[in-house]
Amino acid sequence: MRSHQSPRCRSPFAPRPLLPRASSGWAGTGAKAMALWALLSPGVLVRTGHTVLTWGITLVLFLHDTELRQWEEQGELFLPLTFLLLVLGSLLLYLAVSLMDPGYVATQPQEEPKEEQTAMVPQAIPLRRCRYCLVLQPLRARHCRDCRRCVRRYDHHCPWMENCVGERNHPLFVAYLALQLVVLLWGLCLAWSGLRFFRPWGLWLRSTGLLFATFLLLSFFSLVVSLLLASHLYLVASNTTTWEFMSSHRIASLRQRASNPFDRGLTRNLTHFFCGWPSGPWETLWADEEEEGSSQAV
């Protein structure tokens, strides 16, 4: 008969049963915390807030006695559907601008400037490394501390987008502002069409207060977007950026020039901005402008 040893009398050389590691539980908890933090990140919250606010305002305009509701009751669905398509288009443009790569500089901190790359840059504007991410910064690039990356043709970091506006998404940003302004102005007219002022004011506030608050909100947003669109169209027409316009005294390539060296005329500025022509790095365009200026001086 086999003798059964109690756990207390077990040999110290006998293999011990495997116990689950406590670190696996911590790892699962950490993964859940990271997933929750990703859902509560500023970008997700801002984009969710924008989406909810957009459809909430649209729903208010449809539920109250505005022209939208009157058209719907009369069976005239062309204008209501057009308004919905414009709202959807502005929302898709917003998500595209806020989620796409604004033009990040490739992270290659060990790369040294090539001879042909340094030859096309004037000696007054030497290539420099970013002191934060250590990449070789091309002309007109800047490091964004919010994105923690260097962005080509950096314009600004938009908190409402929670993304930078740079070389790649700046044209879409201007298109979004234009479409958003059309939607806001149309929504403003629709909200005004549903306002009926009467007494007593308490009854009016209960029946029309939400629509009146929507009208005020649309008025504020229309003013802000109008100013943004006008300023960006001016900057695009002169081939400059918000960062260069506000901080030209801090940029080496602009501090030494009396005028904007990238301004090549209204037509070429608009063509380059919206169509990408003429293409090529800004260093090449700078060198071409320097050669034209020297030839004219001679």
N, C-alpha and C positions, 0 to 999 in steps of 0.2 A: 504494500500500500504506500501511496505517495504521501509524503508529509507536506502539509500546506503551511507555508511560512506566513506569519502575520506581517503586515506592512512595517511593523516596528523592528522585526528581526530580519528584514531583507538585507542581503549582502550589499555592501557599498559599491561593489563592482557591477551589480546588475543594472541593465539599462533602465533609465527612468522614462516614464510615459511622457510623450510630447504634449505640452500645454500650449494653448493659443497665445500668441504674443499680444501684449497689450498695445504694441505700436500699431498693429493693424486696425484696432479700434480708433486710435488717434488719427491714423491716416484717413479712415472713412469720414470721421468728423471734420478733418481739415478739408477734404474734397467737397463736402457739403457746404462748408463755410465759404470756400472759394466760389462755388456755383452761386450761392446766395449773394455774395459780394458782386459777382459779375452781373446779376440781375438788378442789383441796386446801384450800379455804377452811374456816374453823372450822365454819360452819353445815353444810356437806356432810359433813364428818368426823363431827360430833356426831350428825346424823340417821342416817348410815350405821351408826355404832356402835350407836345405839339399836335400829335395825331388826335388825341381825345378832344383838345380844344377846337381843332378844325371841324371835326364831325359834330361836336356839340353845338357850335354856332350854326352850322348848316341845318341841324335838326330844329333849332329854335326858329330859323327863318321859314321852315316848312310847316311847323305846327301852328304858328300865329297867322293872323289874317293879313298876310302880305301878298304881293303880286304872285309869288311862287304858288301859294295855295290857291289863289283865284285861277291861275292858269291850269293847275292840276284839276280843279273842280270842273272847269269848262272843257276839259279834254285836250287842251293845247299843251302837249308834252314836249315839244321841241325845245323851248327855252328852259324849262326845268332840267331836262336831260343835258342840255349844253352847259348849264351852270354846274351840275354834278360832275360832268367830265372835266371842266376847268378846275374844280376843287380837287378831283382825283389827280389830275396832271400836276398841279402845284405841290400836292403831297408827295407824289413820286419823285419830282425834281428835288424836293427838300431831302428826302431820304437818300437819293443818289449823291447829292453834294455832301451830306453829312457822313456818309459811309465810305466814300471812295478815297483812294490815295490822292492827297492834294499835290503830290510831286515830291515825295521824300527823296533825299539824297542817299544813294547807296552807301551802306555802312561798310567802308573799307579803310579802317584806321591806319593800316600799315602801308597803304599805297603811297608811293612817292609821285610827285608831279612829273609827267613825261616831258621830254624836250620839245616835241611839237606842240604840246599843250601850253607850256610856258612861253613858247616863241610867239604865240598869237595874242598874248596878254601884254599890254603896255607895261613898261617897267614901273610906272607910277602906281599901278594897281597889281601888286604881287598876289599870287595865290596864297591863301591862308587856311589854316586848320581851325576847325571849331574847337573851342576850349572845353566844351561839354561832352560831345560825342566823338571828337577827334577825327571827323571826316574832312576831306578836302572840299572846302566850300567853293562852288562855282560863283560867278558873278550874280548878284541880286538875290542870293540865298541868305537865309537867316535861320538861326536855331530858335525853335519854339519850346519854351519851358513847359507848357501845358502838355504838348504831344511828346516832348523829349526827343525830338528829331529835327534835323535840318530840312527845310522846305525850299524848293526851287521857286524863284520869283515870288517870294513870300509877300502876301498882302496883309493879312491879319488873322488872328485866331478868333473865330466867331463863337461866343458862348451859347448862342441859341442853336447853333449847329453842333456844338461840342466837337469841332474839327477845324483845322486850318483851312484857309482859302489861299491856294497857291497856283502854281503854273498849270496844273491839270484840271482843277475843278473851278477855277475862276470864271471861265465863260459860262459854265452851267449855273454858277451862282448868280451872275447877272441875268441870265434867262429866267431863273427862279424868281428873282426880285420883280422882273417885268410881269410875269404871269401872276404872281401873288398880288401885285398891285391891281391888276385887272379884276381878280376875284374879290379883293377887299372893297374896291369902289363899287362893283356891282352889288355885293352884299350890303354895303352902306345904303345904296338906293332902295334895295328891297326892304331893309329894316325901317327906313323912313316911311315907306309906303304903308307899313302896317301900324304906324303910331297914330293913335286917336286920343287927343287931349280932352278930358272932360272932368267934371266935378261930380261927387266929392273925390279928393285926391287919394284918399285911402283905398277906395274901390278901384280907381285907375291904377294905383301902384300894384294892387294885387293881380289885376288882369293884364297889365302891360309892363310891369316893372322889369321882368326878365328880358323882354324885347328892347326896352329902353337901355338896359345895361349892355346888351349886345351891340346896340347902336353906338354907345360911347366907346366900347372896346374896339369896334371896327374903325371908328374915327381916329383913335389913338394909333392903331396899327397902320392905318392908311398914311398918316402923317410920317411915321417912322420909316416905313418902306419907301415912301416918295423921296424922302431926304437921302436914304441909302442909295436908291437907284440913281438919283441925279448926281450924287458924288462919285459913284463908281463909273457912270458914263463919262463924266469929266476926266477921271483918272485914266480910263481906257483910251479916250481920245488923245490924251497927251502922253500915253505909254509910260505911265508911272504907277506906283502902288501906294496903298495907304501908308505903309511903313516908310517908304521913301519920301512921301509928301510930308509926313509929320516929323520925320527924324533925319532929314537930309544933312543936317549939321553933324550927325554922328556916323555917317557912312563915308568911307574913304573915297569911293568912286564918285561921289556927288559933292563932297566938301570942297574939292579942288576945281569944280566947274561952276561957271556962272549960270549956265542953263542946263536943262535936262539932256544928257548925251544920248538917251535912248529914243527921243522924240524924232521920228522920221516922217512927219506929216500925217494929217488926219486919215487919209485913205490907207496908207501903208500901216499905220498903227491899228486901225480897225481890221484890216485884212490879216495882219499877223496875230491879233488877239483871237478872232473868231475862227479863222481858217488855218492858222499856223503857217502862214506864208509871209515873208521868206523864212524858211526853217533854218535851224542851226543854233549853236550855243550863243549866249549873249556876248561872250568874249570875241567871237568872230564878228558879230555886228559892231561891237565896240571898235575893233581893229579896222573894219571897213570905214567906219565913221571918221576915225583918226586919219586914214589915208585920204579920204575925200577932203577933210579940212586942211591937210597939209598941201594937197595939190592945188586947192583954191588959193591958199596963201601965196604959193609960188607964182 
